[in-house]
């Protein structure tokens, strides 16, 4: 077997972390690109993390700089497997006592949209972009994040592809809704050994009966936000909302709380 050429090290303690991924890259250029990418992400730069910013060059005019072109090739053309790299990252998080998930944490599901012009980019389409609070042309990614009172970190991410990217639209076997992607990501986290007390999500997911059914069938407990008008605590003619449930409880005053239970709250 040909001996591997040494790779220029990443700055400081980052090298020890980057070296844990070396076996996932087949060439020196890939190992170097991975270190440059990590370094660019962590450097305290004020600009958005565009390629020119990651490579440390001038905006726009620096796009043709060799370091930018090298990083562009590493991210978009090189043959390394991003899923294997992310799986290794999650393994390291689970193995480190400082970041290992515990049963008291939660698995947060959400999606994030970024505006992007054009029509040729993969996964692009006119859709709701939560980050901007409006519908626009962009790319949406469904993500999972583990969190407790002191720590949080991302686990997995899958881009959502609008129906027009598939030959048969929404009836195409390859098409998946955001809800289907989110449920699969929750199952992926469980299969990876991530411990959590419940799956948490906002009302964009909590209001969907099909999504909650998928979590329930996978044996995953959940806590979901609901729109005030959404009745999901019972089904059919007996459906009622959380507001209805609160109104049904008797209460006179703080000294005679009736059906309510006092909760003691402390603030740091």
N, C-alpha and C positions, 0 to 999 in steps of 0.2 A: 504494500500500500504506500502511495506517495505521502511523504511527510508534509503536514500542513505548514504553510508559511505563517510566521507570526503576524498578528494583527496589531496596528497601532492602538495602544490602550485608550480607553475612555478616561476622562478626568477623575482623579481621586477614587473614592470608594465605589463609584459607579462601575468601574471595571470589574470588580468582583461580582457584581450583579449581572452585568452583560455576559460575562464568561459562562454563566449558568445556561445560556441559550446557544452556545457555539455549536453544539452537535446538531442543531436544527438547521444550520446553514451549510451549504455545500461549497461555497467559494469564499475566498478572502474578501472580495468586493462586497458580498452580502454581510459578512461579519463586521466589516468597516461601516457599511451603510446603517446597520442596526445600531451601532454605537453613536454614529452621528445623529441619527434620528432621536435616540433617547436623550442625548446631550441637548439637542435643540428644544425638546419638550420641557426640559427642566430648567433651562437658563431663564433668568428673570428679565425677559424682554417685554416692553410695553405694547408692541404691535401684536395683532392677531397672529396665531401660529400658522402662517402661510409658509410655503416652501422657502421663499427668500428669507423669511424670519428664522426658520429652523436652521437654515444654512449660514445665517449671520451675514447676509448681503443686503444691499439696498433694495427697497421695494421697486417693483416694475423693472427698472433698468438693470437690476441684478439677476433677472430671470434666466439670462444666458450664461451666467457664471458657471464654471465647471463644477463647483461644489453643489450648486442648485440642480444642474442637469444630472449629476451623479445620484443625488437624493431622489430626484424624480424617477429615475430608472429603477432604483431600489424599491420604491413604493408602488409603482404601477406596472413595471415590466418584469422584474426579477421573479424567479420561480419558487421562492420560499413559501411555505404554507402558513398563512396567518392564523389558522385555527390551531395548529400545533404550537405556535408561539404563545397564543393566548392561553391554551391549556397548561403550558409550562408555567406561565405567570400565575395562574390560579393555583396550581400545585404549590408554588413557593409561598403564596399567601396562606394557604391552608396549613402548611408545615411550620410556619414561623409562629411561636407563641404570642408575639406582639400583635399579629393580625389574624390569627386563627379564628374562624367564626364559631360562635357558641349558640346553644338553643334559645338564648334570650334575645337574639337579634332578629331582624326582619329582612325579607327579600323584597326590595322595592322594584316595581315594574313601572316603566314610563317610556315615552317616546320623545324624541327631539328632532326638530326639523331645521334644516339650513337652506336658506334661499340660494338658488343657483339658476343662471340663465341658460337658455338653449334647450334642446330636446334630445341630443345624442348621448348624453351621459347615462350610464346605467342607473336604474332605479329612480330617475328623475320624472317628475310629473307635477301637475297642478293639484295641490292638496293642502290640507290644514297644516300650518307651521306654528306649533305651539310657542316656540321661542319668540316669534313675531306677533302672535295673537291674531293672525289672519290667514286667509287662504292665499297661496302664492305658488309660484313655480319653484320647486326645490326637491330635496331628498330628505326622507324621514327614516330614522333608525330607532328600532325598538331595543330597549336596554334593560338589564337587571343590575341591581346594586345591592350589596349587603351593607347593613347599617345597624349600629346600636347607639347608645347615648354618647359615646366617645369617638367612634370611628366609622368611616364608611369608605367603600371602594367599589369600582365597577367590576362586574363579573363577565357578562357576555353581551354581545350586541349583534343584531342582524338587521340589515336594511330592508325596508318594505318596498316591494316593487308594485306600482299601480297596475291595474288590469290591462292597460293598453300595451304593456311590454310582452304580453303573452298572446299567442296566435288565436286562442279561443276566449280571450278576455277572462272574466270571472269564472267561467265554466272550465277553464283550462286546468288540468291536473296539477300543474306546477304553481298555480296562483294560491297565495296564502294571505288571509287578512291579518291586520295587526293583532287581533285577538288570538288568532291561531299561532302566530309567531310568539306572542307573549306567553301563552300556555306552554309551548314547547321549550322556551327559555327557562321557565320555572321548573319543568321536569329535568332539563339539562343541569341546572344548579343542584337539584336533589341527587341526580346520578353522579355528579362530581364530588359528592360528599360534603356539600355546604350545609351546615346546620343553621336552622332558623325556626323561629316560633310561628311565623305566619307570613303569607304573601300580602303585601300592601300595595295599593294603587289608588289613583284618583278616580273620579266619577266617570271618566271616559271609558274606563274598564269596569268599574264597580256597577254601573248601570246595566251591564250586559249579562243577561241570564246565561247565555251560552258559555261565556268565559268562566263564570263562577262554577258552572257544571263541570267544565273541563278540569278545573283545579280540584273540585270535590272528588271526581272520579280518579284523580291521581293521588288522592290521600293527602292533599296539601291544604291546611287550614288557611283562612284568609281574613283580612280586615280591609274593607273597601269603602271609599267615600261614595256617597249617594247624593243625587240631586234632591232637594227638598220635596219635589213632586213625585218622586219615584217610590212606588209601593212595592216592596219586595219581601216584607217580613211574613207575608202569607200570600197565597195564590188564589186565582179565580175571583169569585165574588167577595171573598174575605180580605182581599189585598188592602193593606194600609201602609202609611208612611211612618218614618221615625217621628215626625211632628204629631201625627195622629196618636201614636203610642204614648208620647209625652203628655198629651192632653187627657188621655184616659186615666192617668194616675192622679190620685187625690193628693192635695197639698193645701194646707191652711196658712201656715207661716213658719218661719225658721224654728220656732219652739214646738210646732206640731207638724212635722214634715210628712206625715201620712205614709204614702207608698214610696217616698223618696228616701234615699240613704245619703247621709252627709259624707263628703269626701274631704279629707285633709290634704291640703296642697302646701308644698314647701318650695321656696325659690332660692337659688344660690345668691 
